[in-house]
Amino acid sequence: MTFEYMDQLEQAILEIRGDSHVGAVVITKSGQGRVLAQEILVKKLLVEFEGSRRSIVDLTEIITVVGKQ
């Protein structure tokens, strides 16, 4: 990961560590999706992308949190 994304990563981690982000829209390396569930202890999110594709995403893959629906 390049230095230019560190601020965004740190912000995303701070936001996800806060209140539950189930329902939040996030931008990941794989695209934009909605958080369906989170596992805080292992720092993973279950994200649903377009086409109902679901994937377990590590926090390091989160580029930014767009908002909560």
C-alpha positions as CSV (number, residue, x, y, z in Angstrom):
1,M,0.0,0.0,0.0
2,T,1.3,3.4,-0.9
3,F,1.7,6.2,1.5
4,E,-0.9,8.3,-0.3
5,Y,-3.7,6.0,1.0
6,M,-2.7,5.8,4.6
7,D,-4.9,8.7,5.8
8,Q,-7.9,7.2,4.1
9,L,-7.1,3.8,5.6
10,E,-6.7,5.2,9.1
11,Q,-10.0,7.1,8.8
12,A,-11.8,4.0,7.6
13,I,-10.4,1.9,10.5
14,L,-11.4,4.6,13.0
15,E,-14.9,4.8,11.6
16,I,-15.4,1.0,11.5
17,R,-14.0,0.6,15.1
18,G,-16.7,3.1,16.2
19,D,-20.4,2.3,16.1
20,S,-21.7,-0.6,14.1
21,H,-21.2,0.0,10.4
22,V,-23.7,-2.6,9.2
23,G,-25.6,-0.9,6.4
24,A,-22.7,1.5,5.6
25,V,-21.6,2.0,2.0
26,V,-17.9,1.5,1.5
27,I,-15.4,1.7,-1.3
28,T,-13.0,-1.2,-1.4
29,K,-10.3,-2.4,-3.8
30,S,-13.1,-4.6,-5.4
31,G,-15.5,-1.7,-5.8
32,Q,-18.4,-0.1,-3.9
33,G,-20.6,-2.2,-1.7
34,R,-22.8,-2.3,1.4
35,V,-21.7,-3.7,4.8
36,L,-23.9,-6.6,5.8
37,A,-22.0,-7.8,8.9
38,Q,-18.8,-7.2,10.7
39,E,-16.3,-9.2,12.8
40,I,-14.4,-6.7,14.9
41,L,-12.0,-9.1,16.5
42,V,-10.7,-10.4,13.2
43,K,-11.1,-7.0,11.4
44,K,-13.3,-8.4,8.6
45,L,-16.5,-7.1,7.0
46,L,-19.1,-9.0,4.9
47,V,-19.8,-6.7,2.0
48,E,-22.4,-7.1,-0.7
49,F,-21.4,-5.7,-4.1
50,E,-23.4,-5.2,-7.2
51,G,-25.2,-8.2,-8.6
52,S,-25.7,-9.6,-5.0
53,R,-22.1,-10.8,-4.9
54,R,-21.0,-11.1,-1.3
55,S,-17.4,-11.1,-0.1
56,I,-15.5,-11.1,3.2
57,V,-13.3,-8.0,3.1
58,D,-10.3,-7.3,5.4
59,L,-10.2,-3.7,6.8
60,T,-7.0,-3.1,4.9
61,E,-9.1,-3.3,1.7
62,I,-11.4,-0.5,2.7
63,I,-10.5,2.7,0.9
64,T,-13.2,4.9,2.4
65,V,-16.6,4.8,4.0
66,V,-19.1,6.7,1.9
67,G,-22.0,6.8,4.3
68,K,-24.7,4.9,6.1
69,Q,-28.0,3.9,4.5
